[in-house]
Structure formats: C-alpha cells, structure tokens
Amino acid sequence: MIGGRHHDELFEDMWILDVQRSPRGARQWSRIDGTIRGPKPPPAAYHTLNYASTATGDMVVLLGGLTWSKTRIAETDVLRDLDRRCFKQAKDIYSQFCTEDGSSCDLDKAFESIEMQCNTTNAERGGENHVGPFCCEVLADRDSITTASELSRKCKALCQTNAFSAEFDPRISEGV
C-alpha cells in the first residue's frame, strides 16, 4: 500500500502486509519505503496499486492518482474575511448614508467612508495599492455615480469580481 491522504495532507509512505503469514493474528503491516532504492512516486491519493506475477517476476504497478499543495489556512481565512467585509460594506451603503424613507442620501459621506477604509488598508500594507476590499476601485468612477443604489450595486459587482477563490490545483500523477 502506498500514500493516501488526511484532509489535504498527502502521504508517500509505503507499507506491506504479509498475507501468507499464519496464523492470521500474526499478520502485521510493515513500513518499507526506507528500504527502496531509486526514485519513489510522489505523495498521492486516489490512485490504484496493483500486484502482478509474470513469467519474468513479480511487480507492483502504481496507476494514476492526484497530488496537490496544502491549503494555506491563515492566508485563506484573511482573504475570506476581506470578502465578507467588502460585501457587508456594499450592502450597508444604503442603510448608513440614506434616510430611513430613502428620500435623501449623502453620497459624499459614502465615498469618504470608502476612501478612508481604502487608505487605512493600503497603509496597513505599507502603502501598496491593491485590489479589494471595500470596493476601492469605485472611487475612480466617483463623478459618474449619482445614487446610493448605483454605488451599492457597483461595489457588490467589484466585491464579486475580486472575491477570493481558493486554489485547488490537483495534478494527475503518472504511473510508476
């Protein structure tokens, strides 16, 4: 037996079970990957391991499988949190900057709020200008946006465009 996975951690260890040992209770798994010379297959999951006895000898054939990089949990959590903040800000524009009856909205204050959050976030990143959160890109269209609902809609669209998407990069292993 070779490899396998636990959550997104892949294994490449090799084990053998002597099925001819008697009595059955005496059978035990032994790790053998330290005894194998030459290149070993990469860590993988969802593969097939077959044993074949031929006229020229016995062989084990490993077919297929997937391999991938581990998830960077801390980075993923930060980026998902930024997405949540962006969508919340876009959703709250109308309620924060318009009267209850919706008869008037203070777009200047809405833009000031977005600009302040963008500047604060950029300062935290050492002045580096970046895409997302808080729909910072909407500031470039400030003069063409005339209603709070339009601002909210554009911010939601930018949040969606810039939304974090976790990378899952499975690679199919070649047979060994």
Secondary structure, 3 states (H helix, E strand, C coil): CEEEEECCEEEEEEEEECCCCCCHHHCCEEECHHHCCCCCCCCCECCEEEEEEECCEEEEEEECCEECCCCCHHHHHHHHHHHHHHHHHHHHHHHHHECCCCCCECHHHHHHHHHHHHHHHHHHCCCCCCCCCCCHHHHHHHHHCCCHHHHHHHHHHHHHHCCCCCCCCCEECCCC
